[in-house]
Structures are given as C-alpha cells and as structure tokens.
C-alpha cells in the first residue's frame, strides 16, 4: 500500500481486498466522501458478477486482468492478483492522473499480492 501512495500521492482512495469475503485488508482515503472499505465490499460483487458472466459466455482460458469504471470525474480501477484471491481497488481523479500510469502502478503492486 505504501508503494501505491508514494507513486500516486494524488489518489482519492485505495484498498487491498480479499476477493472472496469482500473484506478490506488495508485501505487509505484522501477524500472524506469515499469510504474504501465500503467500496471494497461492493466492488467484490462487481468482480464476482464479471466472473459469472465469463462462465456463462464460456470464456475458458480467460482471466480478469483489470476492470475500469469511468465516472464523470473519477476513474475506478480494480486490479486482480494473478491468483484471483485479492484485488486492489483504486479511485483517482481523471484530471489529476494518467490512466496508463495508474494501471502500471497497479500492475506492479498486484504482483506483490500473491
């Protein structure tokens, strides 16, 4: 988590989440309006529903790399670990953060989750 905060000091919120239970293992918020622990639980459902959709579509051999949700002013990124048991949830202001940089920071840090 410290590496993400160092690489993206302008982030709005971040959480490392257990993908099975939805429990936040670590979290941080720079925005009083975003509770990353609550968001972690809801975003666990996003991950589970996408996995169900992939099964229904018979997308065998495919795994979720990341999920991007674009809001009016914010980017919400979900980056799964290679094992799929944990994910990093990140919220950034789209005017303050380059999407490619945010994805690279998440990729580098997701490797440490396994």
N, C-alpha and C positions, 0 to 999 in steps of 0.2 A: 504494500500500500504506500509506503514512504517513497518508493521509486516513482509511482504514478503521480503523487503530489509534487515531487520535485520536477518531473517532466512536464506536467500540466498544472502549474500553480493557479491558473485562472479557472480550473474546473468548477462546476457548480456542486456536484455530488459524485461520490463513488462508493461502491460496496463490493466486497467479495462475498459470494453467495453459495451456499450448499444447494445444488440444483435439485436434490431430492426433496428436502424438507422446506426449502424456501427461506431458511434462516440465514440472516446476515452473519458472516464470520468476522467481518471487520467493516467499518464504514466511516465516512467523513463527509461533511457537508459544509460548503461555504455560503449556502443560501438558506435562510430561515424558512423559506417556503417549500423546501424539498426535504422530506424525511427519507433517507436512503434505505433504512430498514423496512419501512412500509413498502417502498417501491420494489425492494428485493423480493418480497413475497408475491406481489402482483406480477412481476416480470418472470418469476419462476413459472407461472401459469402460461405466459407467452411462449416460453421455451417448450413446455410440455405440449401445448397445442400445436406448435410447429412440428414437433416430433411425431405427433399423432397424424398430422396431415401428410407428412413424408411417408409414413407407414401406409396410410390409405392410398397414396399415389404410387405405392410400390417403388419408391426411390431407394432401392437397396444399394449399398456401397457408398451412399452419400451421408455426410455428417454436416451438422451446422457449424460453420466457421464463426460467423457473427450475425447479429440481427441489428439493423439500423432502423430507428424510428425517427422521422423528421417532423418536428413541430414547427410552428411559425417562427420561433426564435431560438429553439433548442434542438440539439442532436442528442438522442438517447441511444447508446450503443451497448449491446450485450455481446460479450466475447466469451465463448465456452473454452474450457480447458480441453486438451486433446482426449482426455478420458471421459469428458462429458459430465463429470460429477460436480463440477464447480463452474461458476462463471463470474466475470467482472461486469458490473453494471456501471456505466459512466454517463453523466449528464454534463454537457458543455453548452455554452452559448455559441451559436453558429457564427456570430460576428467576431468572436474572440479566438476561435480555434479552427485550425485547418483540419478537415476530416481525415486526410491522409496521415497527418501527424498523430492524431488521436488514435487511429487504427493501428499504427505502428507501435505506439506506446502500449496499447492493449495487447497486441500480439506478443511483444517482448515479455510482458508481465504475466500473461496467461501461461506461458511455458513454465513459470515457476510454481504454478498451482498443482501440478501433478504429483 
